[in-house]
């Protein structure tokens, strides 16, 4: 939380305290006891302010590390007791000084202390607790912000690692495929090089941004699929479709690619087409993403060492979308199914 926001919060808190406390004094307006009542109330407000910030300042992150609770309990008792007596004595002499000469004094010094010391200490305890709670809330909120910032940094690192992981593996296979095309279908080889260039440009530049237009992400996915199709003799093996208007939508880059890559990596090319089905349904600000692929016979063994990183993918989705997504993954009838729903704000 920024310092300005903290200051505004504290100002608002003390304004509220003053608004709640002072009206009682104004009930004595025009009465000889108005000044003693007002100065007494003001001295208690000043005491509340001091005791609040003594405890607010005392509590730091280091306290939770050292865990010196006994020392803290002794400190709290001593501060509340000493300041309580000090304020009680001070308020008595302030009361005597401002008390009108025309009225008889009700309290002796001893009677004043016995009448008000417990009330003053009670108020001191209350505001010391409020000071502690305020600081605990601030420390908790600051810690959450720091955690979120760290997780965002980790997210950026993970995205960079994702790009690094995709590039070598995909590049190696694609270059080999293009090499075979240069002899048999030179025009197709040139077209594949253009798509590869577009993919590399996207991964090097666009994917480093926080968000990209969904249209760019789709173009990247389509180019990726077209290059993967070179490996398959039947063009109908891969079924890709997209429905809905997505011209103005922005999303974090490379959200869908781990699932698509996994489908190609572990899909069984021996099944009847379509062996891989990829579908996007866009409805307003909602995106439904579906991937289905047939599984190889040894999928369970291979997937353990595949680097699919489902936990990391879920954590990335949680960091980016919070509760505004749902992910369902099923393995049934030799098929691996992914359904990802994004609720864009």
C-alpha positions as CSV (number, residue, x, y, z in Angstrom):
1,X,0.0,0.0,0.0
2,X,1.3,3.4,-0.9
3,X,2.2,5.9,1.8
4,X,-0.4,8.3,0.6
5,X,-3.1,5.7,0.9
6,X,-2.0,4.8,4.4
7,X,-2.0,8.5,5.5
8,X,-5.5,9.0,4.0
9,X,-6.7,5.9,5.9
10,X,-5.3,7.2,9.2
11,X,-6.7,10.6,8.7
12,X,-10.2,9.2,8.0
13,X,-9.9,7.0,11.1
14,X,-9.1,9.9,13.4
15,X,-11.7,12.2,11.9
16,X,-14.2,9.5,12.6
17,X,-13.0,9.2,16.2
18,X,-13.2,12.9,16.7
19,X,-16.7,13.0,15.2
20,X,-17.9,10.3,17.6
21,X,-16.1,11.7,20.7
22,X,-16.4,15.5,20.7
23,X,-20.3,15.9,20.5
24,X,-20.6,14.9,24.1
25,X,-18.6,18.0,25.2
26,X,-20.9,20.3,23.2
27,X,-23.8,19.2,25.3
28,X,-22.3,21.5,27.9
29,X,-22.3,24.5,25.6
30,X,-23.2,27.6,27.7
31,X,-22.6,25.6,31.0
32,X,-19.7,26.6,33.3
33,X,-18.4,23.0,32.9
34,X,-18.0,23.3,29.1
35,X,-14.3,24.2,29.2
36,X,-13.3,21.5,31.8
37,X,-15.4,18.9,29.9
38,X,-13.9,19.9,26.5
39,X,-10.3,20.0,27.7
40,X,-10.8,16.6,29.4
41,X,-12.2,15.1,26.2
42,X,-9.4,16.6,24.2
43,X,-6.7,15.2,26.6
44,X,-8.3,11.7,26.3
45,X,-8.2,12.0,22.5
46,X,-4.6,13.0,22.6
47,X,-3.9,10.0,24.8
48,X,-5.7,7.7,22.4
49,X,-3.6,9.1,19.6
50,X,-0.3,8.5,21.4
51,X,-1.1,5.0,22.7
52,X,-2.4,4.0,19.2
53,X,0.9,4.9,17.5
54,X,3.1,3.6,20.3
55,X,1.8,0.1,19.6
56,X,1.5,0.7,15.8
57,X,5.2,1.7,15.7
58,X,6.3,-1.1,18.0
59,X,4.9,-3.9,15.8
60,X,7.2,-4.8,12.9
61,X,7.9,-7.8,10.7
62,X,10.9,-8.5,12.9
63,X,8.6,-9.1,15.8
64,X,7.0,-12.1,14.1
65,X,10.4,-13.5,13.4
66,X,11.8,-13.1,16.9
67,X,8.5,-14.2,18.6
68,X,9.3,-12.5,21.9
69,X,5.8,-12.6,23.1
70,X,6.6,-12.5,26.9
71,X,8.6,-9.3,26.4
72,X,5.7,-7.9,24.3
73,X,3.2,-8.7,27.0
74,X,5.3,-7.0,29.7
75,X,5.9,-4.0,27.4
76,X,2.1,-3.7,26.7
77,X,1.2,-3.9,30.4
78,X,3.8,-1.4,31.4
79,X,2.9,1.1,28.7
80,X,-0.8,1.0,29.4
81,X,-0.4,1.2,33.2
82,X,2.2,4.0,33.1
83,X,0.5,6.1,30.5
84,X,-2.9,5.4,32.1
85,X,-1.8,6.8,35.5
86,X,0.1,9.7,33.8
87,X,-3.0,10.8,31.8
88,X,-5.2,10.4,34.9
89,X,-3.0,12.7,37.0
90,X,-2.6,15.1,34.1
91,X,-6.3,15.3,33.5
92,X,-7.0,15.9,37.2
93,X,-4.7,19.0,37.3
94,X,-6.1,20.2,33.9
95,X,-9.6,19.8,35.4
96,X,-8.7,21.8,38.5
97,X,-7.0,24.5,36.4
98,X,-10.1,25.0,34.2
99,X,-12.8,24.4,36.8
100,X,-14.9,27.4,37.4
101,X,-14.4,29.1,40.8
102,X,-18.2,29.5,41.3
103,X,-18.7,25.7,41.5
104,X,-17.6,23.4,44.4
105,X,-15.0,20.8,43.3
106,X,-16.5,17.3,43.5
107,X,-13.4,15.2,43.5
108,X,-10.3,15.0,45.7
109,X,-7.1,13.9,44.1
110,X,-7.5,10.3,45.4
111,X,-11.2,10.1,44.4
112,X,-10.4,11.3,40.9
113,X,-7.8,8.6,40.4
114,X,-10.0,5.9,41.8
115,X,-12.9,7.0,39.7
116,X,-11.1,7.3,36.3
117,X,-7.9,5.2,36.3
118,X,-9.7,1.9,35.2
119,X,-11.7,3.7,32.5
120,X,-8.5,5.4,31.1
121,X,-6.6,2.2,31.1
122,X,-9.5,0.5,29.4
123,X,-9.5,3.1,26.7
124,X,-5.7,2.8,26.4
125,X,-6.0,-1.0,26.0
126,X,-8.7,-0.5,23.3
127,X,-6.6,1.9,21.3
128,X,-3.4,-0.2,21.7
129,X,-5.3,-3.1,20.3
130,X,-6.6,-1.0,17.4
131,X,-3.0,0.2,16.7
132,X,-1.8,-3.4,16.7
133,X,-4.6,-4.6,14.4
134,X,-4.0,-1.7,12.0
135,X,-0.3,-2.6,11.8
136,X,-1.1,-6.3,11.4
137,X,-3.5,-5.5,8.6
138,X,-0.9,-3.3,6.9
139,X,1.8,-6.0,7.2
140,X,-0.5,-8.7,5.9
141,X,-1.6,-6.6,2.9
142,X,2.0,-5.5,2.2
143,X,3.1,-9.2,2.4
144,X,0.3,-10.2,0.0
145,X,1.4,-7.5,-2.5
146,X,5.0,-8.6,-2.2
147,X,3.9,-12.2,-2.8
148,X,1.9,-11.2,-5.8
149,X,4.8,-9.2,-7.2
150,X,7.1,-12.2,-6.7
151,X,4.7,-14.5,-8.4
152,X,4.3,-12.1,-11.3
153,X,8.1,-12.1,-11.7
154,X,8.1,-15.9,-11.5
155,X,5.3,-15.9,-14.1
156,X,7.4,-13.8,-16.5
157,X,10.3,-16.2,-15.9
158,X,8.1,-19.2,-16.6
159,X,6.8,-17.6,-19.8
160,X,10.4,-17.0,-20.9
161,X,11.2,-20.6,-20.1
162,X,8.2,-21.7,-22.0
163,X,9.4,-19.9,-25.1
164,X,12.9,-21.4,-24.6
165,X,11.4,-24.8,-24.3
166,X,9.2,-24.5,-27.4
167,X,11.7,-23.0,-29.7
168,X,14.4,-25.7,-29.9
169,X,12.0,-28.7,-30.0
170,X,9.6,-27.3,-32.5
171,X,12.3,-25.6,-34.6
172,X,14.3,-28.9,-34.9
173,X,11.2,-30.8,-36.2
174,X,10.1,-28.0,-38.5
175,X,13.5,-27.5,-40.1
176,X,13.7,-31.2,-40.8
177,X,10.3,-31.1,-42.4
178,X,11.1,-28.1,-44.5
179,X,14.3,-29.7,-45.6
180,X,12.4,-32.7,-47.0
181,X,10.0,-30.3,-48.8
182,X,12.7,-28.4,-50.5
183,X,13.2,-31.3,-52.9
184,X,9.6,-32.5,-53.4
185,X,7.5,-29.3,-52.9
186,X,9.7,-26.2,-53.1
187,X,6.8,-23.8,-53.0
188,X,5.4,-25.4,-49.9
189,X,8.8,-25.2,-48.3
190,X,8.9,-21.4,-49.0
191,X,5.4,-21.1,-47.5
192,X,6.5,-23.1,-44.4
193,X,9.5,-20.9,-43.9
194,X,7.3,-17.8,-44.0
195,X,5.1,-19.3,-41.3
196,X,8.1,-20.3,-39.2
197,X,9.4,-16.7,-39.5
198,X,6.0,-15.4,-38.3
199,X,6.0,-17.8,-35.4
200,X,9.5,-16.9,-34.3
201,X,8.7,-13.2,-34.6
202,X,5.7,-13.7,-32.4
203,X,7.6,-15.7,-29.8
204,X,10.5,-13.2,-29.7
205,X,8.5,-10.0,-29.5
206,X,4.7,-10.3,-28.9
207,X,4.9,-13.1,-26.4
208,X,7.0,-10.9,-24.0
209,X,4.0,-8.5,-23.6
210,X,1.5,-8.7,-20.8
211,X,-1.4,-9.1,-23.3
212,X,-1.8,-9.4,-27.0
213,X,-4.8,-9.2,-29.3
214,X,-6.4,-12.6,-29.4
215,X,-6.3,-12.4,-33.2
216,X,-2.5,-12.5,-33.1
217,X,-2.6,-15.5,-30.8
218,X,-4.9,-17.3,-33.2
219,X,-2.7,-16.5,-36.2
220,X,0.3,-17.9,-34.2
221,X,-1.7,-21.1,-33.4
222,X,-2.8,-21.5,-37.0
223,X,0.7,-21.2,-38.3
224,X,1.9,-23.7,-35.7
225,X,-0.8,-26.2,-36.7
226,X,0.0,-25.7,-40.4
227,X,3.6,-26.5,-39.8
228,X,2.7,-29.6,-37.7
229,X,0.5,-30.8,-40.5
230,X,3.6,-31.5,-42.6
231,X,4.2,-34.5,-40.4
232,X,0.8,-36.0,-41.2
233,X,-0.2,-37.7,-44.5
234,X,-3.9,-37.1,-43.9
235,X,-4.7,-33.3,-43.7
236,X,-8.0,-34.2,-42.0
237,X,-6.1,-35.6,-38.9
238,X,-6.2,-32.2,-37.3
239,X,-9.6,-30.5,-36.9
240,X,-9.3,-26.8,-36.0
241,X,-12.2,-24.4,-35.7
242,X,-13.0,-21.0,-34.2
243,X,-16.4,-19.5,-33.7
244,X,-17.4,-16.0,-32.6
245,X,-16.1,-12.4,-32.8
246,X,-12.7,-11.9,-31.2
247,X,-11.4,-8.8,-33.0
248,X,-11.2,-6.6,-29.8
249,X,-10.2,-9.2,-27.3
250,X,-6.8,-9.1,-25.6
251,X,-5.3,-12.0,-23.7
252,X,-2.0,-13.0,-22.1
253,X,0.1,-14.8,-24.7
254,X,0.8,-18.5,-24.9
255,X,-2.1,-19.5,-22.6
256,X,-3.3,-22.3,-24.9
257,X,-0.1,-23.5,-26.4
258,X,1.0,-26.0,-23.7
259,X,-2.3,-27.9,-24.2
260,X,-1.9,-27.8,-28.0
261,X,1.7,-28.9,-27.9
262,X,0.8,-31.7,-25.5
263,X,-1.9,-32.9,-28.0
264,X,0.7,-33.1,-30.8
265,X,3.4,-34.6,-28.6
266,X,1.3,-37.4,-27.2
267,X,-1.4,-37.8,-29.9
268,X,-1.7,-41.2,-31.6
269,X,-1.1,-40.8,-35.3
270,X,-2.4,-44.3,-36.1
271,X,-6.1,-43.6,-35.2
272,X,-8.7,-42.6,-37.7
273,X,-9.0,-38.8,-38.3
274,X,-9.6,-36.5,-36.7
275,X,-7.0,-37.5,-34.1
276,X,-6.6,-34.0,-32.8
277,X,-9.5,-31.6,-32.3
278,X,-8.9,-28.0,-31.4
279,X,-11.8,-25.6,-31.0
280,X,-12.4,-22.0,-29.8
281,X,-15.9,-20.7,-29.0
282,X,-16.0,-16.9,-28.3
283,X,-19.1,-15.4,-26.7
284,X,-18.6,-11.8,-25.8
285,X,-15.8,-11.7,-23.3
286,X,-15.8,-15.4,-22.6
287,X,-13.5,-17.9,-24.4
288,X,-14.2,-21.6,-24.4
289,X,-11.2,-23.6,-25.5
290,X,-11.3,-27.3,-26.2
291,X,-8.6,-29.8,-27.1
292,X,-9.0,-33.5,-27.7
293,X,-6.4,-36.0,-28.8
294,X,-6.2,-39.7,-29.0
295,X,-3.6,-41.1,-26.6
296,X,-0.6,-43.3,-27.4
297,X,-0.5,-46.8,-25.8
298,X,2.4,-45.8,-23.6
299,X,0.9,-42.4,-22.7
300,X,1.0,-42.9,-18.9
301,X,4.7,-43.7,-19.0
302,X,5.6,-41.0,-21.4
303,X,3.5,-38.3,-19.7
304,X,5.3,-38.6,-16.4
305,X,8.5,-37.3,-18.1
306,X,6.8,-35.1,-20.7
307,X,7.3,-31.8,-19.0
308,X,3.7,-30.9,-19.6
309,X,3.8,-29.0,-16.3
310,X,0.1,-29.1,-15.5
311,X,0.7,-27.6,-12.0
312,X,2.7,-24.7,-13.4
313,X,0.0,-24.1,-16.0
314,X,-2.7,-24.0,-13.4
315,X,-0.7,-21.6,-11.3
316,X,-0.1,-19.4,-14.3
317,X,-3.9,-19.3,-14.9
318,X,-4.6,-18.5,-11.2
319,X,-2.1,-15.6,-11.3
320,X,-3.4,-14.2,-14.5
321,X,-7.2,-14.8,-14.1
322,X,-7.8,-15.5,-10.4
323,X,-11.2,-17.0,-10.1
324,X,-12.2,-15.9,-13.6
325,X,-11.4,-19.3,-15.3
326,X,-12.2,-22.9,-15.2
327,X,-10.1,-25.9,-16.3
328,X,-11.3,-29.4,-16.7
329,X,-9.0,-32.2,-17.9
330,X,-10.3,-35.8,-18.5
331,X,-8.8,-39.0,-19.8
332,X,-11.4,-41.4,-21.1
333,X,-11.7,-43.9,-23.9
334,X,-8.1,-43.5,-25.0
335,X,-8.7,-39.7,-25.4
336,X,-7.2,-36.8,-23.5
337,X,-9.6,-33.9,-23.2
338,X,-9.0,-30.3,-22.1
339,X,-11.7,-27.7,-21.6
340,X,-10.5,-24.3,-20.6
341,X,-13.0,-21.4,-20.0
342,X,-11.7,-17.8,-19.6
343,X,-13.9,-15.0,-18.3
344,X,-12.2,-11.9,-19.5
345,X,-12.9,-8.6,-17.6
